């Protein structure tokens, strides 16, 4: 009986010793998968590829800094998912992602709000936390618990950005703008932005809408749109394309009709008009002075990241797609540290209860989310084309150049 007891004890101890490493490995995996679901093919492949750059640099920097220390130094691994260039493709990609990549703990991306709306319908059911820089207010007005919007919403961006632009216009020209034209695509971000402008801000700021034109991307011909703008001669033109090809057509046609180079001050509410690809067919002189209100851009404090992106990918400047996606990777890492385990529900709860202080890679506010999943105090940047480069000119504390108002 004594021998049997000793043999049993030895066997049990040996089995426990052999099992211990696997238990530790289960608790502290060698790698933790995070997803990036963005358009990598079709009409919006360019911004998707730039978001991939931000994610890749973020992954490398987190891993180089020791990985997830709460998980024994586990490394982050990026899983790429192409959401294509239509809402239906985006939804199908999200369904494949949650079905095939069951060990993802979080994801980021989707780019267009229209795509993100479809993607997060799927990820919400799968209880997969998703960070996004997409703008639409609808994203976080649906009562979802697994979406976290790092960008200011479209309506908030309008409310923050337009009054600043009006101040700049009045101080530079000595008079307040009175009339405005809108030419925009029908994607969810543009629709949300225009809604805030037309239903609230124009009336508050004394602006009369004299042209209101909408198209479905891709834009075939900008001539009818710009003809109406030329006939109305508004004090301001709000141009809102979300495809680079559409932005090129608009700017080229404005120049052709003698409206470019500040003859009608042009303002956008998306990064598209400030993408490097616009310069492939448009001269820097034509773009001089064009402004856009965006959720994020390269600003003071991002110098090291911007230099790395230039060196690694030969990018001339850092758009919000690089900066925000890079920031999202660090947010995921912080959530994993707080959660203490590679589990999507634990990561979601960590994001809900996070209070990470001032936001380094996002303008304004904190690394903290409200009950809707919106980043608390999220600000905006105003970017202006100056001498062939779109630079941050607002807010003043993070600006890299002084703004100017184009002369008509």
VOFIDREN-556742 format. One line per field, with one value per residue (C-alpha): chain; residue number from 1; z, x, y; residue in three letters. Coordinates in Angstrom, 2 decimals. Each point is the difference from the previous one (the first is absolute). Example, Ala and Ser with C-alpha at 12.3 -4.5 7.8 and 13.67 -1.06 7.14 Angstrom:
VOFIDREN-556742
ch = A; A
i = 1; 2
zz = 7.80; -0.66
xx = 12.30; 1.37
yy = -4.50; 3.44
aa = ala; ser
This chain:
VOFIDREN-556742
ch = A; A; A; A; A; A; A; A; A; A; A; A; A; A; A; A; A; A; A; A; A; A; A; A; A; A; A; A; A; A; A; A; A; A; A; A; A; A; A; A; A; A; A; A; A; A; A; A; A; A; A; A; A; A; A; A; A; A; A; A; A; A; A; A; A; A; A; A; A; A; A; A; A; A; A; A; A; A; A; A; A; A; A; A; A; A; A; A; A; A; A; A; A; A; A; A; A; A; A; A; A; A; A; A; A; A; A; A; A; A; A; A; A; A; A; A; A; A; A; A; A; A; A; A; A; A; A; A; A; A; A; A; A; A; A; A; A; A; A; A; A; A; A; A; A; A; A; A; A; A; A; A; A; A; A; A; A; A; A; A; A; A; A; A; A; A; A; A; A; A; A; A; A; A; A; A; A; A; A; A; A; A; A; A; A; A; A; A; A; A; A; A; A; A; A; A; A; A; A; A; A; A; A; A; A; A; A; A; A; A; A; A; A; A; A; A; A; A; A; A; A; A; A; A; A; A; A; A; A; A; A; A; A; A; A; A; A; A; A; A; A; A; A; A; A; A; A; A; A; A; A; A; A; A; A; A; A; A; A; A; A; A; A; A; A; A; A; A; A; A; A; A; A; A; A; A; A; A; A; A; A; A; A; A; A; A; A; A; A; A; A; A; A; A; A; A; A; A; A; A; A; A; A; A; A; A; A; A; A; A; A; A; A; A; A; A; A; A; A; A; A; A; A; A; A; A; A; A; A; A; A; A; A; A; A; A; A; A; A; A; A; A; A; A; A; A; A; A; A; A; A; A; A; A; A; A; A; A; A; A; A; A; A; A; A; A; A; A; A; A; A; A; A; A; A; A; A; A; A; A; A; A; A; A; A; A; A; A; A; A; A; A; A; A; A; A; A; A; A; A; A; A; A; A; A; A; A; A
i = 1; 2; 3; 4; 5; 6; 7; 8; 9; 10; 11; 12; 13; 14; 15; 16; 17; 18; 19; 20; 21; 22; 23; 24; 25; 26; 27; 28; 29; 30; 31; 32; 33; 34; 35; 36; 37; 38; 39; 40; 41; 42; 43; 44; 45; 46; 47; 48; 49; 50; 51; 52; 53; 54; 55; 56; 57; 58; 59; 60; 61; 62; 63; 64; 65; 66; 67; 68; 69; 70; 71; 72; 73; 74; 75; 76; 77; 78; 79; 80; 81; 82; 83; 84; 85; 86; 87; 88; 89; 90; 91; 92; 93; 94; 95; 96; 97; 98; 99; 100; 101; 102; 103; 104; 105; 106; 107; 108; 109; 110; 111; 112; 113; 114; 115; 116; 117; 118; 119; 120; 121; 122; 123; 124; 125; 126; 127; 128; 129; 130; 131; 132; 133; 134; 135; 136; 137; 138; 139; 140; 141; 142; 143; 144; 145; 146; 147; 148; 149; 150; 151; 152; 153; 154; 155; 156; 157; 158; 159; 160; 161; 162; 163; 164; 165; 166; 167; 168; 169; 170; 171; 172; 173; 174; 175; 176; 177; 178; 179; 180; 181; 182; 183; 184; 185; 186; 187; 188; 189; 190; 191; 192; 193; 194; 195; 196; 197; 198; 199; 200; 201; 202; 203; 204; 205; 206; 207; 208; 209; 210; 211; 212; 213; 214; 215; 216; 217; 218; 219; 220; 221; 222; 223; 224; 225; 226; 227; 228; 229; 230; 231; 232; 233; 234; 235; 236; 237; 238; 239; 240; 241; 242; 243; 244; 245; 246; 247; 248; 249; 250; 251; 252; 253; 254; 255; 256; 257; 258; 259; 260; 261; 262; 263; 264; 265; 266; 267; 268; 269; 270; 271; 272; 273; 274; 275; 276; 277; 278; 279; 280; 281; 282; 283; 284; 285; 286; 287; 288; 289; 290; 291; 292; 293; 294; 295; 296; 297; 298; 299; 300; 301; 302; 303; 304; 305; 306; 307; 308; 309; 310; 311; 312; 313; 314; 315; 316; 317; 318; 319; 320; 321; 322; 323; 324; 325; 326; 327; 328; 329; 330; 331; 332; 333; 334; 335; 336; 337; 338; 339; 340; 341; 342; 343; 344; 345; 346; 347; 348; 349; 350; 351; 352; 353; 354; 355; 356; 357; 358; 359; 360; 361; 362; 363; 364; 365; 366; 367; 368; 369; 370; 371; 372; 373; 374; 375; 376; 377; 378; 379; 380; 381; 382; 383; 384; 385; 386; 387; 388; 389; 390; 391; 392; 393; 394; 395; 396; 397; 398; 399; 400; 401; 402; 403; 404; 405; 406; 407; 408
zz = 0.00; 0.88; -3.29; -1.92; 1.72; -0.81; -3.62; -0.28; 1.56; -2.27; -3.06; 0.95; 0.69; -3.32; -1.88; 1.68; -0.88; -3.62; -0.08; 1.62; -3.06; -2.13; 2.61; 0.04; -3.79; -0.04; 2.38; -1.71; -3.72; -2.16; -2.25; 0.07; -3.20; -0.80; -3.23; -2.60; -2.28; -2.74; -3.78; -1.58; -3.49; -2.17; 0.16; 3.59; -0.01; 0.45; 3.44; 1.04; -0.84; 2.00; 2.99; -0.40; 0.27; 3.29; 1.38; -1.03; 1.58; 3.13; 0.29; -0.41; 2.56; 2.60; -0.46; 0.08; 3.30; 1.58; -1.26; 2.43; 3.36; 1.86; -2.27; 0.54; -2.96; -2.55; -3.45; -2.00; -3.39; -2.68; -1.95; -3.22; -1.45; -3.29; 0.28; -3.68; -1.42; 0.60; 3.06; -0.94; -0.37; 3.36; 1.71; -1.57; 1.03; 3.59; 0.00; -1.24; 2.59; 3.02; -1.35; -0.96; 2.45; 3.21; 2.15; -0.85; 3.16; -1.79; -3.41; -1.56; -3.34; -2.65; -1.26; -1.53; 2.53; -2.39; 0.22; 3.75; 0.57; -1.82; 1.58; 3.56; -0.41; -0.35; 2.62; 2.57; -0.22; 0.32; 3.03; -1.60; 1.04; -2.96; 0.03; -2.87; -1.32; -2.11; 0.61; -0.29; 3.11; -0.76; 0.84; 3.71; 0.09; -0.33; 3.60; -0.93; 2.74; -2.08; -2.16; 1.08; -2.10; 0.41; -2.41; 0.71; -1.64; -3.27; 1.68; 2.70; -2.62; -1.77; 3.27; 0.99; -3.39; -1.81; 2.60; -0.08; -3.78; 0.15; 2.45; -2.28; -3.06; 1.73; 1.51; -3.32; -2.37; 2.29; -0.72; 1.03; -2.63; -0.82; -2.65; -0.28; -2.52; 0.76; -2.47; 1.66; -0.47; 1.67; 2.37; 3.65; 1.19; -2.54; 0.72; 3.76; -0.45; -2.35; 2.36; 2.84; -2.28; -1.59; 2.99; 2.56; -0.79; -3.12; 1.80; 3.10; -2.07; -2.41; -3.12; -2.96; -1.94; -3.72; -1.54; 1.36; -2.28; 0.77; -2.02; 0.40; -0.19; -2.31; -1.52; -3.81; -0.86; 2.30; -2.67; 0.96; 3.68; -0.57; -2.56; 2.72; 2.42; -2.57; -0.69; 3.72; 0.92; 3.73; 2.65; 1.08; -1.73; 2.07; -2.12; 1.57; -2.08; 1.62; -3.03; -1.23; -3.63; 0.83; 1.78; -3.05; -2.35; 2.19; 0.39; -3.68; -1.10; 2.43; -1.44; -3.54; 0.80; 1.65; 3.54; 1.45; 1.78; 2.56; -2.36; 1.97; 3.42; 0.09; 3.15; 0.38; 2.88; -0.84; -0.52; -3.65; -1.42; 1.89; -1.13; -1.76; -3.02; -0.82; -1.16; -2.73; -2.31; 1.79; 0.49; 3.51; -1.13; -0.71; 3.51; 1.80; 2.88; -0.15; 3.53; 1.53; 3.45; 1.06; 3.14; 0.03; -1.84; 0.61; 2.61; 2.61; 1.98; -2.92; -1.52; 0.74; -1.38; -3.12; -0.66; 0.32; -2.43; -2.50; 0.29; -0.11; -2.55; -1.79; 1.04; -0.40; 3.05; 2.63; -0.47; 2.68; -1.42; 1.19; 3.28; 1.22; -0.93; 1.70; 3.08; -0.10; 0.26; 3.15; 1.36; -0.55; 1.77; 2.95; 0.17; 0.02; 2.81; 1.98; -0.79; 0.94; -2.44; -3.73; -0.01; -2.13; 2.72; 2.50; -2.57; -0.69; 3.72; 0.34; -2.79; 1.63; 3.32; -1.34; 1.17; -1.64; 0.42; -2.86; -3.50; -1.67; -3.45; -0.23; 0.22; 3.21; 2.79; 1.83; -0.54; 1.50; -1.50; 1.02; 0.27; -3.76; -0.80; -1.06; 1.06; 2.66; -1.18; -3.50; -1.94; -3.65; -2.13; -2.83; -2.81; -2.77; -3.24; 0.22; -2.61; -1.16; 3.45; 2.16; 3.51; 3.34; 0.70; 2.86; 2.99; 0.63; 2.71; -2.37; -3.32; -2.14; -2.08; 0.13; -2.07; -2.69; -1.84; -3.79; -1.84; -2.54
xx = 0.00; 2.87; 1.76; -3.23; -0.49; 3.54; -0.35; -3.29; 1.50; 3.07; -2.16; -2.36; 2.91; 1.65; -3.26; -0.53; 3.54; -0.54; -3.36; 1.23; 1.78; -3.10; -2.14; 2.42; 0.02; -3.79; 0.00; 2.92; -0.15; 3.05; -2.04; -3.33; -1.93; -1.58; -1.85; 0.11; -3.05; 0.40; -0.43; 3.14; -1.53; -2.24; -0.85; 1.17; 3.11; 2.36; -1.30; -0.25; 3.65; 0.99; -1.93; 1.95; 3.23; -1.13; -0.98; 3.27; 2.14; -2.16; 0.34; 3.77; 0.33; -2.15; 1.98; 3.35; -1.04; -0.39; -3.38; -2.90; 1.73; -3.11; 0.10; 3.67; 1.18; -2.38; 0.41; -2.83; -0.72; -1.90; -2.75; -0.92; -3.52; -0.92; -3.49; -0.11; -1.70; -3.72; -2.20; -0.92; 3.65; 0.78; -2.78; 1.13; 3.60; -1.10; -1.92; 3.07; 2.15; -2.07; -0.54; 3.61; 2.02; -1.66; 3.01; 0.03; -0.22; -0.78; 0.00; 0.23; -0.78; -2.79; 0.90; -3.29; -2.80; -2.30; 2.33; 0.46; -3.75; -0.27; 3.11; -1.00; -3.46; 1.90; 2.70; -2.57; -1.77; 3.37; 0.85; 3.28; 1.19; 0.69; 1.83; -0.76; 0.90; -3.21; -2.04; -3.71; -2.05; -2.13; 2.91; -0.30; -3.70; -1.18; 0.53; 2.87; 2.40; 2.96; 0.80; 2.43; 0.16; 3.36; -0.89; -2.37; -3.36; -0.89; -2.40; 2.56; 2.67; -2.30; -0.89; 3.66; 1.51; -2.42; -0.06; 3.81; -0.02; -2.53; 2.22; 2.98; -1.95; -1.28; 3.36; 1.80; -2.50; -1.67; -3.45; -2.09; -0.90; -3.71; -0.56; 1.18; -0.14; 0.19; 1.13; 0.27; -0.17; -2.73; 2.19; -1.03; 2.67; -0.92; -3.71; 0.56; 2.22; -2.45; -2.89; 1.72; 0.90; -3.41; -2.23; 1.92; 3.27; -0.87; -2.88; 2.10; 2.78; -2.24; 0.96; -2.35; 0.28; -0.10; 1.18; -0.67; 1.19; 0.52; 1.56; 0.60; 3.71; 1.78; -0.72; -0.20; 0.08; 0.39; -1.04; -3.71; 0.93; 2.62; -2.15; -2.62; 2.66; 1.35; -3.49; -0.72; 3.46; -0.32; 2.28; 0.95; 0.02; -0.28; 1.32; -0.40; 1.41; 1.09; 1.71; 3.30; -1.13; -3.03; 2.15; 2.26; -2.94; -1.45; 3.26; 0.91; -3.42; 0.08; 3.33; -1.30; -2.98; 2.22; -1.18; 3.16; 3.00; -2.16; -2.43; -2.68; 1.34; -0.43; -0.46; -0.43; -0.97; 2.05; 3.65; -0.50; 0.73; 3.33; 1.19; 3.42; -1.62; -1.87; 3.31; 0.31; -2.20; -0.38; 2.73; 0.79; -0.88; -3.58; -0.36; 1.64; -2.20; -2.56; -0.99; -1.59; -1.39; 1.04; 0.05; 3.77; 3.23; 3.72; 0.64; 2.53; 1.20; -0.27; 3.40; 1.56; -2.99; -0.20; 3.73; -0.38; -2.93; 1.95; 3.06; -1.84; -2.74; 1.22; -3.14; 0.37; -2.15; -2.12; -3.77; -2.52; -0.03; 3.59; -0.20; -3.36; 0.65; 3.39; -1.71; -2.63; 2.70; 1.35; -3.55; -0.43; 3.30; -1.09; -3.31; 1.81; 2.26; -3.06; -1.92; 2.90; -1.16; -0.38; -3.79; -2.26; -2.60; 2.70; 1.52; -3.41; -0.56; 3.48; -0.78; -3.33; 1.70; 3.27; 1.25; 3.39; 0.45; 0.63; -0.19; 3.41; -0.96; -3.44; -0.80; -1.60; -1.61; 0.98; 0.57; -3.39; -3.37; -3.50; -3.04; -0.56; 3.58; 1.11; 3.41; -0.47; 0.86; 1.05; 1.19; 0.66; 2.85; -0.22; 2.42; 1.00; 1.90; 3.10; 2.78; -0.84; -0.57; -3.15; 1.00; -1.79; -0.97; -2.49; -0.13; 2.77; 1.73; 0.68; 0.16; 3.13; -0.83; -2.10; -3.21; -0.78; -3.19; 0.10; -0.54; -2.84
yy = 0.00; 2.36; -0.81; 0.56; 3.33; 1.08; -1.11; 1.85; 3.12; -0.10; -0.58; 2.82; 2.38; -0.85; 0.46; 3.37; 1.07; -0.96; 1.76; 3.24; 1.41; -0.53; 1.76; 2.91; 0.06; 0.07; 2.96; 1.74; -0.80; 0.61; 2.29; 1.80; 0.60; 3.37; 0.76; 2.76; -0.04; 2.62; 0.36; -1.45; -0.34; 2.13; 3.71; 0.57; -2.18; 2.94; 1.13; -3.64; -0.58; 3.08; -1.31; -3.21; 2.02; 1.53; -3.40; -1.64; 2.71; -0.13; -3.79; 0.21; 2.80; -1.78; -3.21; 1.81; 1.59; -3.45; -1.13; -0.44; -0.12; -1.18; -3.07; -0.80; 2.11; -1.52; 1.54; 1.54; -1.58; 1.90; -1.77; 1.84; -0.17; 1.66; 1.49; 0.97; 3.06; -0.55; -0.33; -3.57; -1.00; 1.60; -1.94; -3.27; 0.66; 0.61; -3.27; -1.87; 1.74; -1.01; -3.53; -0.75; 2.11; -1.10; 0.87; 3.72; 2.11; 3.31; 1.65; 3.43; 1.57; -0.04; 3.57; 1.24; 0.39; -1.89; -3.00; 0.34; 0.03; -3.34; -1.54; 0.87; -1.54; -3.28; 0.59; 1.15; -3.37; -1.73; 2.20; 1.03; 3.49; 2.28; 3.33; 2.35; 3.44; 0.08; 3.14; -0.73; 0.77; -3.07; -2.29; 0.75; 0.90; -3.61; -1.07; -2.34; -1.09; -1.20; 3.05; 2.71; 3.18; 1.76; 2.84; 2.85; -0.70; 1.73; 2.40; 0.82; 0.66; 2.44; 1.73; 0.33; 0.82; 2.31; 2.82; 0.08; 0.27; 2.83; 1.90; -0.49; 1.18; 3.11; 0.97; -0.47; 1.58; 2.51; -1.35; -2.95; -2.66; -0.01; -2.69; -3.59; -2.85; -3.73; -2.68; -3.41; -3.75; -2.04; -2.04; -0.12; 2.45; 2.67; -0.42; 0.35; 3.06; 1.72; -0.74; 1.85; 2.91; 0.46; -0.69; 2.01; 1.76; 1.99; 1.68; 0.71; 1.55; 1.92; -2.00; -0.44; -3.27; 0.86; -3.32; -3.49; -2.83; -3.72; -2.84; -3.73; -0.98; -0.31; 3.39; -0.26; 3.72; 3.00; 2.53; 0.35; 0.45; 2.67; 1.82; 0.51; 1.21; 2.46; 1.36; 0.50; 1.43; -0.88; 1.47; -3.56; -3.37; -3.16; -2.89; -3.43; -2.89; -3.27; -1.52; 1.44; -0.27; 2.16; 2.58; 0.26; 0.55; 2.73; 1.90; -0.32; 1.23; 2.92; 1.09; -0.42; 2.23; 2.63; -0.71; -1.56; 1.51; 1.78; 1.73; -1.81; -1.06; -3.77; -2.05; -3.75; -2.26; -3.07; -0.89; -0.97; 3.43; 0.00; -3.44; -0.15; -1.66; 3.22; 1.46; -2.63; 2.06; 3.35; 2.59; 1.29; 3.53; -1.05; -1.42; 2.93; 1.16; -2.83; -1.03; -3.04; -0.77; -3.50; -2.12; -0.43; 0.86; 0.10; 2.71; 1.10; -3.02; -2.44; 0.76; -3.40; -1.93; 2.19; -0.47; -3.79; -0.07; 2.11; -2.23; -3.32; 0.70; 3.13; 1.86; 3.80; 0.80; -1.72; 0.08; -0.93; -3.53; -0.54; 1.92; -1.32; -3.62; 0.14; 1.44; -2.76; -2.68; 1.63; 0.23; -3.74; -0.64; 2.15; -1.86; -3.35; 1.20; 1.07; -3.20; -2.27; -2.67; -0.55; -0.04; 2.20; 0.55; 0.98; 2.38; 1.57; 0.53; 1.49; 2.50; 0.91; 0.77; 1.43; 3.38; 0.38; 3.73; 2.46; -1.46; 0.12; -1.28; 1.60; 3.75; 1.20; -1.91; -3.16; -3.69; -0.63; -0.97; 1.05; -2.26; 0.18; -1.00; 3.49; 1.28; 2.65; 3.51; -1.06; 3.04; 0.83; 1.28; 2.51; -0.78; 2.39; -0.46; 2.20; -0.14; -3.50; -1.55; -0.26; 1.13; 0.26; 3.64; -0.53; -0.43; 2.51; -2.05; -2.90; 1.90; -0.17; 3.10; 3.19; -0.03; 2.55; 0.84; -0.31; 3.28; 0.04
aa = unk; unk; unk; unk; unk; unk; unk; unk; unk; unk; unk; unk; unk; unk; unk; unk; unk; unk; unk; unk; unk; unk; unk; unk; unk; unk; unk; unk; unk; unk; unk; unk; unk; unk; unk; unk; unk; unk; unk; unk; unk; unk; unk; unk; unk; unk; unk; unk; unk; unk; unk; unk; unk; unk; unk; unk; unk; unk; unk; unk; unk; unk; unk; unk; unk; unk; unk; unk; unk; unk; unk; unk; unk; unk; unk; unk; unk; unk; unk; unk; unk; unk; unk; unk; unk; unk; unk; unk; unk; unk; unk; unk; unk; unk; unk; unk; unk; unk; unk; unk; unk; unk; unk; unk; unk; unk; unk; unk; unk; unk; unk; unk; unk; unk; unk; unk; unk; unk; unk; unk; unk; unk; unk; unk; unk; unk; unk; unk; unk; unk; unk; unk; unk; unk; unk; unk; unk; unk; unk; unk; unk; unk; unk; unk; unk; unk; unk; unk; unk; unk; unk; unk; unk; unk; unk; unk; unk; unk; unk; unk; unk; unk; unk; unk; unk; unk; unk; unk; unk; unk; unk; unk; unk; unk; unk; unk; unk; unk; unk; unk; unk; unk; unk; unk; unk; unk; unk; unk; unk; unk; unk; unk; unk; unk; unk; unk; unk; unk; unk; unk; unk; unk; unk; unk; unk; unk; unk; unk; unk; unk; unk; unk; unk; unk; unk; unk; unk; unk; unk; unk; unk; unk; unk; unk; unk; unk; unk; unk; unk; unk; unk; unk; unk; unk; unk; unk; unk; unk; unk; unk; unk; unk; unk; unk; unk; unk; unk; unk; unk; unk; unk; unk; unk; unk; unk; unk; unk; unk; unk; unk; unk; unk; unk; unk; unk; unk; unk; unk; unk; unk; unk; unk; unk; unk; unk; unk; unk; unk; unk; unk; unk; unk; unk; unk; unk; unk; unk; unk; unk; unk; unk; unk; unk; unk; unk; unk; unk; unk; unk; unk; unk; unk; unk; unk; unk; unk; unk; unk; unk; unk; unk; unk; unk; unk; unk; unk; unk; unk; unk; unk; unk; unk; unk; unk; unk; unk; unk; unk; unk; unk; unk; unk; unk; unk; unk; unk; unk; unk; unk; unk; unk; unk; unk; unk; unk; unk; unk; unk; unk; unk; unk; unk; unk; unk; unk; unk; unk; unk; unk; unk; unk; unk; unk; unk; unk; unk; unk; unk; unk; unk; unk; unk; unk; unk; unk; unk; unk; unk; unk; unk; unk; unk; unk; unk; unk; unk; unk; unk; unk; unk; unk; unk; unk; unk; unk; unk; unk; unk; unk; unk; unk; unk; unk; unk; unk; unk; unk; unk
